[in-house]
Amino acid sequence: MLFEVYNRDIKRLEEAFYVLVHAQEEGEIGKEKDIDALAKYLNHSRYSLTQVAKLSSDPKVLDDFVSIVLSTLD
């Protein structure tokens, strides 16, 4: 079961990578960004986001977290 979850997450990371490459080619993400590192960061941020959502009752905490994660795309 753990292996299946891991493989599913790797597939999601690969899909995110291709979306990021396309966005970079279209100029939506700067050419100076390391797309591979960005894809990994966003994948791990997704895990963190679920924990923040579960553990915090303050919507501002979640909003701040999302704002910081999305700022990496600028």
N, C-alpha and C positions, 0 to 999 in steps of 0.2 A: 504494500500500500504506500509506504513512504517513497519508494522508488517511483511509483506512478505519479505521486504529487510532485516530486522533484522534476520528472520529465515534463509534466504539464507546465511547470513554472519555467523551465528552460525554453519550451516552445513559445510561451508568452514573451519571454525576453527576446527571442529571435524575431518575433513579429513586431515587437516594439522597435527593435533595431532597424528593421526595414522601413517602418513609418518615419523614424528619425532621419534616416538617410534621405528619404524622399523630401522631407521637410527642409533638410539642409540644402539639397539641390535646388529647391524652390526659393531659397533665401529666407525661409521662416526661422531657421536656426543658423547662427553665425558659423562661418567656415572654420573659425578657430576652435570650435567645440570638438572635443573627442567624443564621437558618437557612441563608441563601444562603452566607454566609461559612463557616459550619460545614461545609456540604456540600463546598465547595472545599477546605477544610483537610483534611477526612477523605480526600478523593480524592488529594490530594498526599501525605498521610501514608501512604496505601496504597503509592504508589511508593517512598517512603522505606523503608517496612517491608520491601519485597522486597530492597532493597539491603542493609539491616542483616542480613537473614537470610542473604544470600549472602556477606557480608564478615566476619561475626563468627562465631567458633566457640563463643562464650560465651552459653549460653542466658539468663543474667541480663540481658545487654545487650538482647536481644529482649524479655524480660519487662518490663524498665524502660520501653522505648520504648512498648510496647503500653499499659502502665499510664498513662503520661502522655497518650497520645492519647485513651484512653477517659475520662480525667479531665475532658476538655473538655466532655463530655456532662452532667456533674454540675450 
